[in-house]
Amino acid sequence: MWLLHARAVEPDAPYWPGRRWLAAVDAAVWPLLWVLVFSHAPKPVGIVGPFVAAVALLCALERLRRALWVNHRYRFTTWRWGRVAAALVLMGLVMKLMLST
């Protein structure tokens, strides 16, 4: 038996001056970073490299469309993953302090 759970719709993001252009930069940079990571791989990646580039381009176009024309539904990727990275750095610092004493 399948159980389906419908999540509540997230409220619209607040608008502030410059949000649309900052969202467009955020939308374009993350797929570009994936392409850069795969293009600088230490070993040849074969067909995976061009495939990742093609998928990243499609994702970038969709994200750019949402960032520019449906901006109230765009969520910043940098903010989401920046919090995760900050939490990991904080945990690492705490562990370093705990092990150094």
Summary of the structure (lengths in Angstrom):
residues: 101
radius of gyration: 18.6
end to end distance: 53.3
largest distance: 53.3
contacts: 209
relative contact order: 0.14
helix: 69%
strand: 0%
